[in-house]
């Protein structure tokens, strides 16, 4: 699969390649990762433990007099998600075997870099990232890195192009300080003061967000809008302005937003910005360029035969 990266120079007059990739790839990657995680979590949650193995007739829901049993539920889950979930499990196991076979390692530093890039490129409208705990995010990023490293293990990139890529796109590796932020949006200043009072009296921010916030997307997540920066452009500018004056665990005063509504923000976590050196991101860039050289047909399934993988559906 050896090849040379030969189309990079043709793109220098366009929007920087890494900007296009890093503004979309982290989100798309995490969407896929989250789909995997959510399906696996949901199925593991509904699977009966040893005490429930004979509980297939357990009623899990009723509609009027019609009953839905656990067996009905699990059968529907298998029909809708079973093949995809099994394929994911096989791919993950195959990639782990491939990583061992080819002595592929993923370091904590690599995971931290990917997470920093993901957070810096996060779109407020994408609520998937904040649904993960830090540990879950690390695990899923690690799995993605193993996949990418296995798929690109035989791809060659030109050292000069890697260096040029870094020089042309350094701003992407200057990660600003990010604030894990939650918000409550209400209609009027009076409502905002009422919310603020409840918070000062000990009410939980996430509970109030679900009850009072007009922003239904973030309200369903307890107000969480993920990591934002002081200069973020894809959200109401009043939010970064309010956030930049806060430390971790601080709650802002009510502030007026561009549309006339009022907001209150809570900062759960602050991650200080960092500028990554060329040496720190060199392997990341090599992988980015290598992935772009792969034909779209190259998938984890290409390694199934090598590692004697088979599955219920009997397909090659």
N, C-alpha and C positions, 0 to 999 in steps of 0.2 A: 504493500500500500504506500510505498515511498513516493513522495511527490514534492515539488517546490511550489511555494506560494507565488503565483505569477500574475495575480490581478489586483494586488494591493495598490500599485501605483496608479491604476486607472480610476481609483476612487478618491484620490486625494483632493479633487476639486468638488467633491460632494460633501454632504454632512459627514463628519468624522465617523468612521466605521464603528469605533468602540462606543461612541455616543449612541449610535443607533442600536447597537447590540446591548449595551449595558442599561439602556433605558427601557428595553423590552425583554431581554433575555432573563434577568433576574425574576421579573414578574411571571413570565411564561413558565420558567423553570419551577418556581415555587407553586404556581397554579397546578402544574402536573404533580409536584411532590405532595402538595396539600390534598389533591384528589386521592392520591395513594393513601396518605395518612388518614384522611377522613373515612374512606371506605373500610380500611383495615380496622380502625378504631371502632367504627359502628358495628362491624361484624363481630369483632371480639367482645363487644359489649353485650350483644344479643345472644352470643353462644352460651348455652347452659353450662354451669359448672358440674362437678361430679354429683352434687346433690340434686341436680335438675335434669339429669340425662334422660330420665323417664318422663319428663314434664312436657312432652310435645303437645299435649292436649291442654296445657295451661292457657287460659284466656288472657290475652294481652290487651284486648280492646272489645268494646261492644258498641253497636250502632242499632238503636232500638232494641230488637231482640236478636239481631244477628251477631254472632260471636266470631272474633278473629283469634285463632290460637297461635301459640308460639311457632308451631310447625308451619302454619300458613305464612306467617311472617318470614320465617327463615327461607322457605321455599321461594317466596317472592324476591327476597334478597339475592338468592343464588341465581334466579332467572335473570334479574336485572344487572347484577354486578359480579356474579360468580366467575365468569370466564375472564373478565378484565382483572379481577382481584387475584385470581390464581396466576395469571400471566405475570402480574407484577411481582408476586412472591417468587416465582421461578426465576425471573430476570434478576431480582435482587440476590438470590442465592447463587446464580451463575456468575454474576459480577463479583461477588465475594470470592468465589473459587478462582476466577480469572485474576483477581488482584493478588491472591496468594501465589498462583502459578507464575505470574510475571513480576512478582516482588514489587507490587505497586503499593505505596503508602500514602496516607493522607494525614498531614500534620494539623495540630491545633491552630497554627498560624495561618495555614491555608483556609481553614474553616472560618476563622475570624475575618480574613480578608474578604471572602465571599459574602459573609453576612453584612459586613460594612458596606460593600457595594450594593447589595440588595436593599438595605435600608436607605441608602442615599438616593436610590433611584425609585423608591416606593411611591406609588400613586395613591393619594388619599382615597380614591374611589375603590381601590383594591383592598378589601377587608380581610383577605385570607391570611396574610402574614401575622397579624396580631392575634389570630385565633390559636397560634402555636405557643407553647411554653418555650423558653430559651433552650431547654434540653431537647425538645422535639425538633426545633429548628436546626440545631447543631447536627442531630442524627440524620435529618433528611438532606441537609447540605452535604454531609459526608457521603451519603449514598449517591448523590448526584455527581460529586467529584470522582468517586470511584468509577462510575459509569463513563464519564468523560475521559478519564485517564486510560481506561481500557480501550475505548473506541479509538483513541488517538495515539496509541502506543507506537505505531509504526509510521506515523506521519512526521515528515521533516519540515521544519521551518527555517528560514534564512535568518541568521543572527542580526544582520543589518536591518532587515525589515522589522524585526522585533524591537530593536532600539529606536527605529524611526516611528514605529507605532506609539511607543511610550512618549517620545518627544512631541508628537502631534496631538496627543491626548492626555497630557499630564493632569489637566484639570479634573479628569475623572478619577484620578487617584489622590486628589487632595480632598479628603472626606471631611465635610464640615461637622461641627458639633450637632448631634441629633437629640431630640427630646421626645420621649415616649409620652404621648399626649392623649388626654381624654377631654371631651367637650360636652357641655349641656347648652343647647340653643333654645331660647324662649322668645316669646312674641314682644314683650315689653320690658322696660326698665323695672317696673313694679314686680313683674314675675321674676326677673333676675335677682332682685334684692331678696325676694322671698326664698328663692333657691339658696342664695348665699347664706341667709340666716339659718336655714335648715342644716347646711353643711357645718356652720360654726357651732351648731348645737349637737353635732356628732353624727348626723346622717351620713350614710355611705354614698360616695360619689356615684358609683356604678348603679346603685339602686335608684337614685334620683334621676340619673340619665335615662334609665329605662322607663321611668314613670313620667318624666316631665319634658324631656328633650324633643324638639320638633324634627330633628334630623333622624329619621327612622333607621337609616343604615348604621350610624354609629350608636344610636340608642340600643339597638339589638345586641351590641357588644359592650354594653355598659359605658358608652361614650367614647370608647377607644377609637382613635383615628391613626394609630401607629406612630412611627417616628417621623418627625418633621424637623426642618431646619429654619434658621432665622431668615433665610432668603428664599424660602420656598415660594414658587409662583403659582402652583396649581390649586391653591386654596385661598380663601378670603384673607387678604393681607393683614387684617386685624388679629388673626390668630397667631402668626409668628411674632407680631409685635408684642402680644401679651405674653407669649411663652418665653421670649428672650430675657425677661426680667425675673424668671422663676428658677428656683433650685428644685432638686428632687423632693417630692412630697409636698410641694407648694400648690396652693389653689389661688387663682387670680381673682381680682375684683371684677365685677361685671363690666363688660365693654360692649360698645355698639359696633355692629358689623355693617358692611357696605349696603346690605339690603334693608337696614333699619331694625333688624332683630338684634337681640342681645345674646352674648355668649359668656360662659365661665369655663375656664380651662383648668385642668389638673395635670401636673407633670409627675409621672410615676418614676421616670428614670432619665438620667442625662448621660450620654456617651460623648466624651470629649473628642473633638475632631483630630484627625491624624493625616499626615502626608506620607504616602508610601513611596519608598525609594525604588529605583529601577530594579535593584537586586531583589527586593521584596515582592515585586509583581512580575518579574521576568517569566517565571513558569506559568503564571496565570495568562499572560499575553500569548505565550507560545501555544497554550491550550486553546485560547480564543481563535487564533489564526489556524490552528490545526483543525478545529471543528468545522471551520468554514470551507475546508478543502474536502471534507468527507462527502461522498454521495449521499443523497437522502435515503437511499436504500439500506445504509449501514445501521443496523439496530442491534440491541442486545441479543435478539433471537438468533443472530448469526453465530453466536458462541454456544448455542444449546448442544449441537452435535458434538462439539469438542469436549464438552464436559458431561456427556451422557444424560442430558436432561430430557425427560418425557413428562407427559401430563395427561389428565383425564380425557381431554378432547381428542387425543390421538392424532393431532396434526403435526407436521414437521415444522 
